[in-house]
Amino acid sequence: MTYIVNDSCIRCKYMDCVSVCPVDCFYEGKNMLVIHPDECIDCGVCEPECPVEAIKPDTEPGLEDWLKLNAEYAKQWPNITIKRDAPADAKDWEGKLNKITEFDPEPGEGD
């Protein structure tokens, strides 16, 4: 098992999870984070830290595509180990459904 980030993170990109991860397995895209599934140690400390419930165990049904997306972009995006502020409009995006249309494949800043 591993933890993954789903579309609830898109355009919210809160980074509370980053500050508690003991193995630094988060990677930053332009408008979301992903978890490297091969680096995640399945400790679960990140899941309750996410205010929009964007982090789930990959054993939950329907997350297969998100597992693939996390694995793919964790190899392309820079590692992020420090918490920064969320986007200014993050609150406007909380709770919106099907945000995959807002996904930006460009990398974020990283550390």
ROTOR-937616 format. One line per 10 residues: their letters; for each residue x, y, z of N, C-alpha, C. Coordinates in nm, 3 decimals. Layout:
A) X/Y/Z/X/Y/Z/X/Y/Z  ...
// end
This chain:
MTYIVNDSCI) 0.084/-0.118/0.000/0.000/0.000/0.000/0.088/0.124/0.000  0.035/0.228/-0.059/0.098/0.359/-0.055/-0.013/0.463/-0.045  0.022/0.583/-0.018/-0.075/0.692/-0.019/-0.058/0.769/-0.148  -0.167/0.826/-0.195/-0.164/0.903/-0.320/-0.244/1.032/-0.302  -0.218/1.125/-0.391/-0.291/1.252/-0.392/-0.389/1.247/-0.507  -0.513/1.291/-0.482/-0.615/1.291/-0.587/-0.650/1.434/-0.629  -0.753/1.449/-0.709/-0.784/1.580/-0.767/-0.836/1.683/-0.668  -0.864/1.644/-0.545/-0.903/1.744/-0.444/-0.790/1.843/-0.418  -0.668/1.803/-0.449/-0.552/1.890/-0.428/-0.537/1.997/-0.537  -0.588/1.968/-0.654/-0.569/2.059/-0.767/-0.625/2.197/-0.734
RCKYMDCVSV) -0.542/2.297/-0.752/-0.570/2.438/-0.731/-0.586/2.476/-0.584  -0.584/2.378/-0.494/-0.584/2.408/-0.350/-0.439/2.406/-0.301  -0.372/2.295/-0.327/-0.229/2.278/-0.301/-0.186/2.326/-0.163  -0.259/2.282/-0.063/-0.215/2.307/0.074/-0.094/2.217/0.099  -0.003/2.260/0.179/0.120/2.185/0.197/0.141/2.137/0.341  0.034/2.125/0.416/0.045/2.076/0.553/0.107/1.936/0.553  0.076/1.857/0.453/0.126/1.720/0.440/0.278/1.715/0.428  0.333/1.810/0.356/0.476/1.813/0.330/0.556/1.825/0.460  0.506/1.906/0.551/0.581/1.931/0.674/0.583/1.813/0.770  0.495/1.715/0.753/0.493/1.599/0.843/0.551/1.473/0.782
CPVDCFYEGK) 0.580/1.473/0.654/0.629/1.353/0.587/0.772/1.320/0.633  0.791/1.201/0.693/0.924/1.166/0.744/1.023/1.125/0.636  0.976/1.099/0.515/1.068/1.053/0.409/1.071/1.145/0.288  1.008/1.261/0.298/1.013/1.361/0.191/0.974/1.304/0.054  0.857/1.239/0.047/0.815/1.176/-0.078/0.713/1.258/-0.156  0.700/1.388/-0.125/0.609/1.475/-0.200/0.684/1.547/-0.311  0.615/1.563/-0.423/0.671/1.632/-0.538/0.571/1.736/-0.584  0.625/1.850/-0.630/0.541/1.966/-0.655/0.520/1.996/-0.802  0.393/2.000/-0.839/0.353/2.048/-0.970/0.307/2.191/-0.960  0.276/2.248/-1.073/0.232/2.388/-1.078/0.110/2.413/-0.989
NMLVIHPDEC) 0.012/2.318/-0.989/-0.108/2.345/-0.910/-0.154/2.227/-0.823  -0.065/2.131/-0.798/-0.096/2.022/-0.704/0.032/1.954/-0.661  0.021/1.867/-0.563/0.132/1.784/-0.517/0.102/1.639/-0.552  0.206/1.557/-0.559/0.190/1.412/-0.573/0.285/1.344/-0.475  0.256/1.217/-0.451/0.340/1.134/-0.365/0.409/1.029/-0.451  0.537/1.012/-0.431/0.610/0.907/-0.503/0.576/0.774/-0.437  0.504/0.686/-0.506/0.458/0.563/-0.443/0.571/0.467/-0.401  0.686/0.476/-0.465/0.798/0.390/-0.427/0.876/0.444/-0.307  0.856/0.570/-0.275/0.925/0.631/-0.161/0.837/0.636/-0.037  0.707/0.636/-0.055/0.614/0.642/0.057/0.629/0.518/0.143
IDCGVCEPEC) 0.638/0.539/0.275/0.654/0.425/0.367/0.521/0.386/0.433  0.413/0.438/0.380/0.278/0.400/0.425/0.253/0.432/0.572  0.314/0.536/0.623/0.296/0.569/0.765/0.161/0.636/0.789  0.109/0.705/0.689/-0.022/0.766/0.700/-0.029/0.898/0.774  0.083/0.954/0.816/0.077/1.079/0.891/0.029/1.197/0.806  0.045/1.188/0.676/0.005/1.297/0.588/-0.146/1.304/0.567  -0.212/1.190/0.570/-0.355/1.186/0.536/-0.441/1.280/0.622  -0.431/1.274/0.755/-0.515/1.363/0.835/-0.474/1.510/0.830  -0.355/1.539/0.779/-0.308/1.677/0.771/-0.371/1.754/0.656  -0.422/1.684/0.556/-0.477/1.750/0.438/-0.617/1.805/0.467
PVEAIKPDTE) -0.633/1.937/0.461/-0.763/1.996/0.493/-0.872/1.969/0.389  -0.835/1.921/0.271/-0.935/1.893/0.166/-0.947/1.744/0.137  -0.887/1.662/0.221/-0.895/1.516/0.209/-0.849/1.466/0.071  -0.740/1.523/0.025/-0.685/1.486/-0.106/-0.591/1.367/-0.100  -0.556/1.322/0.018/-0.462/1.211/0.034/-0.539/1.088/0.080  -0.524/0.981/0.003/-0.596/0.857/0.032/-0.502/0.738/0.015  -0.531/0.628/0.083/-0.453/0.506/0.057/-0.491/0.451/-0.080  -0.394/0.395/-0.151/-0.422/0.346/-0.286/-0.511/0.222/-0.287  -0.546/0.173/-0.171/-0.634/0.056/-0.162/-0.782/0.095/-0.175  -0.811/0.225/-0.170/-0.950/0.268/-0.188/-0.989/0.248/-0.334
PGLEDWLKLN) -1.110/0.201/-0.360/-1.153/0.177/-0.498/-1.158/0.306/-0.580  -1.128/0.292/-0.709/-1.138/0.403/-0.802/-1.019/0.495/-0.808  -0.910/0.461/-0.742/-0.794/0.550/-0.740/-0.679/0.502/-0.829  -0.704/0.403/-0.912/-0.598/0.346/-0.996/-0.535/0.452/-1.087  -0.617/0.536/-1.148/-0.563/0.640/-1.237/-0.481/0.742/-1.159  -0.520/0.769/-1.035/-0.445/0.864/-0.953/-0.312/0.805/-0.909  -0.309/0.676/-0.886/-0.182/0.610/-0.854/-0.086/0.625/-0.972  -0.135/0.604/-1.091/-0.051/0.620/-1.211/-0.003/0.764/-1.226  -0.093/0.860/-1.205/-0.055/1.000/-1.218/0.050/1.037/-1.114  0.031/0.994/-0.990/0.129/1.022/-0.885/0.265/0.964/-0.922
AEYAKQWPNI) 0.267/0.839/-0.967/0.392/0.772/-1.003/0.462/0.844/-1.118  0.385/0.882/-1.219/0.443/0.948/-1.337/0.501/1.085/-1.304  0.425/1.168/-1.235/0.471/1.306/-1.211/0.571/1.316/-1.097  0.574/1.220/-1.007/0.677/1.220/-0.902/0.815/1.204/-0.964  0.821/1.144/-1.081/0.950/1.127/-1.152/0.988/1.252/-1.230  0.892/1.340/-1.255/0.917/1.458/-1.338/0.926/1.589/-1.260  0.854/1.597/-1.149/0.845/1.721/-1.074/0.950/1.726/-0.964  0.985/1.847/-0.918/1.085/1.860/-0.811/1.030/1.820/-0.675  1.118/1.771/-0.592/1.084/1.732/-0.455/1.052/1.858/-0.375  0.955/1.845/-0.285/0.920/1.956/-0.197/0.922/1.905/-0.053
TIKRDAPADA) 0.997/1.971/0.032/1.010/1.929/0.171/0.975/2.039/0.270  0.945/2.157/0.218/0.910/2.269/0.305/0.769/2.317/0.272  0.696/2.353/0.376/0.560/2.402/0.356/0.564/2.548/0.315  0.494/2.577/0.208/0.475/2.716/0.164/0.326/2.746/0.169  0.293/2.871/0.147/0.153/2.912/0.149/0.078/2.852/0.030  -0.048/2.824/0.052/-0.136/2.776/-0.055/-0.163/2.891/-0.152  -0.209/2.860/-0.272/-0.245/2.967/-0.366/-0.349/3.062/-0.305  -0.348/3.186/-0.347/-0.438/3.287/-0.292/-0.585/3.249/-0.309  -0.617/3.178/-0.415/-0.757/3.141/-0.442/-0.790/2.997/-0.401  -0.708/2.936/-0.317/-0.729/2.796/-0.278/-0.866/2.772/-0.218
KDWEGKLNKI) -0.912/2.860/-0.133/-1.044/2.843/-0.069/-1.157/2.836/-0.173  -1.140/2.908/-0.282/-1.243/2.908/-0.388/-1.255/2.771/-0.455  -1.149/2.691/-0.449/-1.147/2.561/-0.516/-1.180/2.444/-0.424  -1.185/2.469/-0.295/-1.216/2.361/-0.200/-1.353/2.301/-0.229  -1.358/2.169/-0.232/-1.485/2.100/-0.249/-1.538/2.090/-0.390  -1.472/2.153/-0.485/-1.517/2.142/-0.624/-1.488/2.002/-0.674  -1.575/1.950/-0.756/-1.562/1.814/-0.808/-1.496/1.814/-0.945  -1.438/1.700/-0.981/-1.380/1.678/-1.114/-1.283/1.787/-1.156  -1.190/1.818/-1.068/-1.092/1.923/-1.098/-0.981/1.876/-1.191  -0.989/1.753/-1.239/-0.886/1.704/-1.332/-0.875/1.795/-1.454
TEFDPEPGEG) -0.982/1.862/-1.491/-0.977/1.953/-1.605/-0.886/2.072/-1.577  -0.857/2.097/-1.450/-0.769/2.207/-1.410/-0.624/2.163/-1.392  -0.598/2.034/-1.407/-0.462/1.980/-1.385/-0.361/2.046/-1.478  -0.250/2.088/-1.422/-0.142/2.149/-1.498/-0.019/2.059/-1.486  0.029/2.001/-1.596/0.142/1.908/-1.590/0.278/1.976/-1.569  0.280/2.106/-1.568/0.407/2.178/-1.549/0.458/2.159/-1.405  0.590/2.155/-1.389/0.646/2.140/-1.254/0.628/2.264/-1.169  0.632/2.246/-1.039/0.630/2.357/-0.945/0.773/2.399/-0.914  0.791/2.472/-0.805/0.923/2.525/-0.768/1.011/2.422/-0.699  0.951/2.337/-0.613/1.031/2.249/-0.531/1.108/2.327/-0.428
D) 1.203/2.261/-0.363/1.284/2.329/-0.261/1.387/2.419/-0.326
// end
